[in-house]
Amino acid sequence: MEQPLAIALSIILIIGLAAIFVVSFVLYRKTPEPKGIEKMPEESVCAGCEQKDGCLLNLYRSENGNKEEK
């Protein structure tokens, strides 16, 4: 393949991928949140909590309050 043709195809490919990225990002930002979604509390709220067993937000925390390493 000739070099100018290869360069042109590469540029077209990069522009096409950038266009797909921009369109998908715009569509993602315009999508509304589903109804019933709750906002997660801040990390500081969970850090001061004494309830370790029954809280659904603390499922991935160890006994000392730090995030478990996997």
C-alpha positions as CSV (number, residue, x, y, z in Angstrom):
1,M,0.0,0.0,0.0
2,E,1.3,3.4,-0.8
3,Q,2.3,5.6,2.1
4,P,0.0,8.6,1.4
5,L,-3.0,6.2,1.2
6,A,-2.0,4.5,4.5
7,I,-1.7,7.9,6.2
8,A,-5.1,9.0,4.9
9,L,-6.7,5.8,6.1
10,S,-5.1,6.2,9.5
11,I,-6.3,9.7,9.8
12,I,-9.9,8.7,8.8
13,L,-9.8,5.8,11.3
14,I,-8.7,8.2,14.1
15,I,-11.4,10.7,13.2
16,G,-14.0,8.0,13.1
17,L,-13.0,6.6,16.5
18,A,-13.0,10.1,18.0
19,A,-16.5,10.8,16.5
20,I,-17.8,7.5,18.0
21,F,-16.3,8.5,21.4
22,V,-17.9,12.0,21.3
23,V,-21.3,10.7,20.2
24,S,-21.4,8.0,22.9
25,F,-20.2,10.4,25.6
26,V,-23.0,12.9,24.7
27,L,-25.6,10.2,24.7
28,Y,-24.3,8.9,28.0
29,R,-24.6,12.4,29.6
30,K,-28.1,12.9,28.3
31,T,-29.4,9.6,29.7
32,P,-31.5,10.3,32.8
33,E,-30.9,8.4,36.0
34,P,-33.3,5.6,36.6
35,K,-36.1,6.2,39.1
36,G,-35.4,4.7,42.5
37,I,-31.6,5.2,42.5
38,E,-30.3,6.4,45.8
39,K,-27.2,8.5,46.2
40,M,-24.4,6.8,48.2
41,P,-23.4,8.6,51.4
42,E,-20.0,10.2,51.7
43,E,-17.1,8.0,52.9
44,S,-16.9,10.0,56.2
45,V,-20.5,9.1,57.0
46,C,-19.7,5.4,56.9
47,A,-16.4,5.8,58.7
48,G,-18.1,6.9,61.9
49,C,-20.8,4.3,61.8
50,E,-20.8,1.7,64.6
51,Q,-23.2,-0.7,62.9
52,K,-21.0,-3.3,61.1
53,D,-23.2,-6.3,60.5
54,G,-26.5,-5.0,59.3
55,C,-25.5,-2.2,57.0
56,L,-25.6,-2.9,53.2
57,L,-23.2,-0.1,52.6
58,N,-20.5,-1.8,54.7
59,L,-20.4,-5.2,52.9
60,Y,-16.9,-4.7,51.6
61,R,-15.3,-3.4,54.8
62,S,-13.2,-5.4,57.2
63,E,-13.7,-5.4,61.0
64,N,-11.3,-2.4,61.5
65,G,-13.2,-0.2,59.1
66,N,-10.7,-0.2,56.2
67,K,-11.6,-1.5,52.8
68,E,-10.7,-5.1,52.3
69,E,-7.8,-5.8,49.9
70,K,-8.5,-8.3,47.1
